[in-house]
Amino acid sequence: MLTYSLSANSASPHHADQTELFSRGQWVTERFTEAEIKAYPRPATTLLR
């Protein structure tokens, strides 16, 4: 489990936001549920090289 935040830049407002949520026992809501992903009509995978 990772508890650190998104930004390594200490001046960013997101530098410690995830750590603060974790310390309060809170979580970020998932962006998409499994049902929403499965309901998408044409899922595709893009491979970047």
C-alpha positions as CSV (number, residue, x, y, z in Angstrom):
1,M,0.0,0.0,0.0
2,L,1.4,3.4,-1.0
3,T,0.5,6.3,1.3
4,Y,2.5,9.1,-0.4
5,S,1.0,11.8,-2.5
6,L,1.1,12.5,-6.2
7,S,3.6,15.4,-6.4
8,A,7.2,15.3,-5.3
9,N,7.2,19.1,-5.5
10,S,6.9,20.4,-2.0
11,A,5.3,23.6,-3.3
12,S,2.5,21.7,-4.9
13,P,-0.9,21.6,-3.2
14,H,-0.9,17.8,-4.0
15,H,2.5,17.2,-2.2
16,A,1.0,15.7,0.9
17,D,-2.8,15.4,0.2
18,Q,-2.9,11.6,-0.1
19,T,-0.8,11.2,3.0
20,E,-3.1,13.5,5.0
21,L,-6.2,11.5,3.8
22,F,-4.5,8.2,4.7
23,S,-3.6,9.5,8.2
24,R,-7.4,10.3,8.8
25,G,-8.4,6.8,7.6
26,Q,-9.8,8.2,4.3
27,W,-9.4,7.1,0.7
28,V,-9.7,8.6,-2.7
29,T,-12.8,7.4,-4.5
30,E,-12.0,5.1,-7.4
31,R,-12.4,6.9,-10.7
32,F,-14.3,4.1,-12.4
33,T,-16.1,1.1,-10.9
34,E,-15.6,-2.4,-12.4
35,A,-19.2,-2.3,-13.6
36,E,-18.6,1.0,-15.4
37,I,-15.5,-0.4,-17.1
38,K,-17.3,-3.5,-18.3
39,A,-20.3,-1.5,-19.5
40,Y,-18.1,0.6,-21.9
41,P,-19.1,-0.5,-25.4
42,R,-15.6,-0.7,-27.0
43,P,-12.8,-1.1,-24.5
44,A,-9.4,-0.9,-26.1
45,T,-5.8,-1.2,-24.9
46,T,-3.1,1.1,-26.3
47,L,0.5,0.1,-26.0
48,L,3.0,3.0,-25.8
49,R,6.6,2.4,-26.6
